[in-house]
Structures are given as structure tokens and as C-alpha cells.
Amino acid sequence: MIEAKEFDEKFDRGEDIDEYLDLENPILLNDLVSENVTITLSEDLKNRLLKFSKKLNLSFEDTIKAILAKEVGLI
């Protein structure tokens, strides 16, 4: 088992993290029931999220969904 902080540090350094992923039982955010919400972001936060989404190779929307899901314990 690996702590989240260590996992994040390995990911940020570009290290191989495959051994820590459960690829046979993924949690797919698209499988959850969806509902539209509107939020207002500061320009700085929006730009940071855009940069982060490019780093993760995710869409802006998927990045926000993943961050929120992680923070509330869905993933």
C-alpha cells in the first residue's frame, strides 16, 4: 500500500505508477449519474486548472470532475 502523498510525488516526477493502480476494477466517473452545475472561477484558478488538465492529458471538465471526486472520497 502507498500513501496518497507518495503516490502523487511519484506521479509528479513521472515515475511508473502502474503497480499502484487497480486497472481491472477502475472507477469510471462517466458511469455516475450526472447533473449540470455552474461555477464561477477566478481567472488565475481557471488558468491553473487548464494547465493541470494539459499535464494530465484530460479535458478541463474531466479534470475538475476528478479533483472533486477525489476530494469527496469517490475515488
N, C-alpha and C positions, 0 to 999 in steps of 0.2 A: 504494500500500500504506500502511496506517496501523498504528501500533504499538498494542498492546493497551491501554496506559495512556491514550493519547489517545482511543481508541475509548470506553473506559469513562468518561472525563471528559465526552465529548460526550453519551453516553447519560445520565449523571447530571444534566447540565444541561438535558436534554430536547430536545437538538438532533436534527435529522433525520439518521439514520444509514443510511438505506436504500441509499445508494450503496456502502456497505461490506459489504453482505450479499449472499450468493450465494443468491438466492431460487429459482433454477432447479434447484439441487442441494443442498437442505437435508439436514442430518443429523438424522434423527428418532430421538430416544432410545427411543421406543416400538418401533422396529424391531430393537433389540438384544435378544438373549436375556436374559431377566430371571431373577433369583433373589432370594428374600426374605432380608433381613438385619435384625437388630435392633440398635439402638444406644441408648445412654443419653446424654442431653444434659443439661447444666445448664439450669436454668430461664431464666437470662439468655440463653444461646445459643439456646434454643428460641424465646424471645420475639423475639430479633433476626432469626432466620430467618423467623418468621411475618411480621414487619414487612416484611422484604425481599421475601418472596413476594407480599405485597399490592402492594408497589411495582411488581413485575414483572408483576402480574396472572397469577400462576401458582399452582398448588396448592402446598401445603407440600412434598409428596413430589416434585413435578416440580422445585421449586427446589433441593432437596437433590441430586437426580439431576444437574441441570445444573451445579451447582457442582462436584460430584465429577468429572463427565465432563470439565469444563474443566481441572481441576487435574491429571488424569492424562493429558491430551493427546488425549482422544477428540474434542473439539471445539475 
